[in-house]
Amino acid sequence: MSANNTAITILIRENTLLPTSLSVETEDFLPGWRAVKNLDGYGLGRKIEEAKWYFFYLVGDLRAVALGPKGPGTLRRAVRRILAKRGEGKFNSLEITKLISKRLLGIPFMSVTAHFRHIQQGISLLDRANDPVWRISAAPNGGVLTKQHTALISSS
């Protein structure tokens, strides 16, 4: 995985259930997370759709900055911050969409933009009603299933 301005990298949580027909090459990235080597977000989305599975896109960019020179260590620190922002346990993939390496007053830093994605066999995130992402809201009508994140089905 290269740390440059045009990189689009997908990270998948270890032990994520994937279609049996999907062949994905990965490498260690962070404890519990693997970087996809042979596909970008578009390619992975196409292969998942071919297997009749779903690759959800969660609306909203997440950004983090890490001090340090351009390189994998700085990228990992920034990604750890992104994962901490939304709680890593909620979704099983993360797409890094933008990497910018700059200097401010001579201090090198890397800015990373990403968004969460989710791979699953069913079309509805409602299948995950016991997951902490979903909660029952105390509404006057006795409770309505609401979600904390907006999701779109990828048609890559």
C-alpha positions in Angstrom: 0.0 0.0 0.0 1.5 3.3 -1.0 1.0 6.5 1.0 0.4 9.1 -1.7 -2.3 11.5 -2.7 -4.2 9.1 -5.1 -4.3 6.0 -2.9 -7.6 4.4 -2.4 -7.2 1.5 0.1 -9.7 -0.8 1.7 -9.1 -2.2 5.2 -11.1 -5.2 6.2 -11.5 -6.4 9.8 -10.0 -9.8 10.4 -12.5 -12.7 10.6 -15.0 -10.8 8.4 -17.3 -13.2 6.6 -16.8 -12.8 2.8 -18.3 -14.6 -0.2 -16.6 -17.9 -0.9 -16.1 -16.9 -4.5 -14.2 -13.7 -3.5 -10.4 -14.0 -3.8 -8.8 -11.1 -1.9 -5.1 -10.7 -1.2 -4.5 -8.9 2.1 -1.6 -7.9 4.3 -1.4 -6.9 8.0 -2.1 -3.3 8.6 -3.2 -2.8 12.2 -4.0 -5.4 14.9 -7.4 -6.8 13.8 -7.3 -5.1 10.4 -5.9 -6.1 7.0 -5.3 -4.0 3.9 -6.6 -5.3 0.6 -3.7 -5.5 -1.9 -5.2 -6.6 -5.2 -8.3 -4.5 -5.4 -9.4 -0.9 -4.8 -12.8 0.1 -3.5 -14.4 0.0 -6.9 -13.0 -3.4 -7.8 -13.9 -4.9 -4.4 -17.4 -3.5 -4.7 -17.9 -5.1 -8.1 -16.6 -8.5 -7.0 -18.9 -8.4 -3.9 -21.9 -7.5 -6.1 -21.1 -10.4 -8.5 -21.3 -12.7 -5.5 -24.8 -11.3 -4.7 -23.6 -9.7 -1.5 -23.7 -6.1 -0.4 -21.0 -3.5 0.2 -22.6 -0.6 2.1 -21.1 2.9 2.0 -21.6 4.9 5.2 -22.1 8.6 4.4 -19.8 11.1 6.0 -16.1 11.5 5.7 -13.8 10.9 8.7 -10.6 12.8 8.9 -7.5 12.5 11.1 -4.1 14.0 11.1 -0.9 12.4 12.4 2.5 14.1 12.9 5.4 12.4 11.1 7.0 12.0 7.7 5.2 10.4 4.8 5.2 6.6 5.5 3.3 3.6 6.8 3.9 4.4 10.5 2.3 7.8 10.2 -0.6 6.4 8.1 -1.3 3.8 10.7 -1.4 6.4 13.5 -3.9 8.4 11.5 -6.1 5.4 10.8 -6.1 4.4 14.5 -7.5 7.9 15.2 -10.2 7.4 12.6 -11.2 4.0 14.0 -11.4 5.5 17.5 -13.8 8.2 16.3 -16.6 5.9 15.5 -15.8 2.8 17.5 -14.1 0.1 15.6 -16.7 -2.6 16.4 -19.5 -1.3 14.3 -18.5 -1.9 10.7 -16.2 -4.4 9.1 -14.3 -2.3 6.5 -12.9 1.2 6.1 -12.0 2.9 2.8 -9.2 5.4 2.8 -10.1 7.9 0.1 -7.5 10.6 0.5 -3.9 10.9 1.8 -2.1 14.2 1.9 1.4 14.6 3.2 2.6 18.1 4.0 4.7 20.3 6.2 3.6 23.1 8.5 6.4 25.3 9.9 8.8 22.5 9.0 6.9 19.8 10.9 5.8 16.9 8.6 2.2 15.6 9.0 -0.2 13.4 7.1 -3.9 14.1 6.7 -6.1 11.0 6.0 -9.7 11.0 4.9 -11.8 7.8 5.0 -15.3 6.4 5.5 -16.7 3.2 6.9 -18.1 0.5 4.7 -19.8 -2.8 5.6 -19.8 -6.1 3.8 -22.7 -8.5 4.4 -24.8 -11.0 2.6 -28.2 -9.5 3.4 -29.5 -6.3 1.9 -30.7 -4.7 5.1 -28.6 -3.3 7.9 -31.8 -4.1 10.0 -30.4 -7.7 10.0 -28.0 -6.3 12.5 -30.6 -5.2 15.1 -28.6 -6.6 18.0 -25.5 -4.7 16.9 -24.6 -1.6 19.0 -24.9 0.6 15.9 -28.7 0.1 16.0 -30.8 1.1 19.0 -34.4 1.5 19.9 -35.3 5.1 20.4 -37.8 6.0 23.1 -40.4 7.7 20.9 -44.0 8.5 21.9 -45.3 5.8 19.5 -43.7 3.1 21.6 -40.3 3.0 20.0 -38.9 3.3 16.5 -35.9 1.5 15.1 -33.4 4.2 14.3 -29.8 4.2 13.2 -26.8 6.2 14.1 -25.2 6.2 10.6 -26.7 6.6 7.2 -25.9 3.8 4.7 -26.1 3.6 1.0 -25.9 0.4 -1.0 -22.9 0.6 -3.3 -23.6 0.2 -6.9 -19.9 0.8 -7.6 
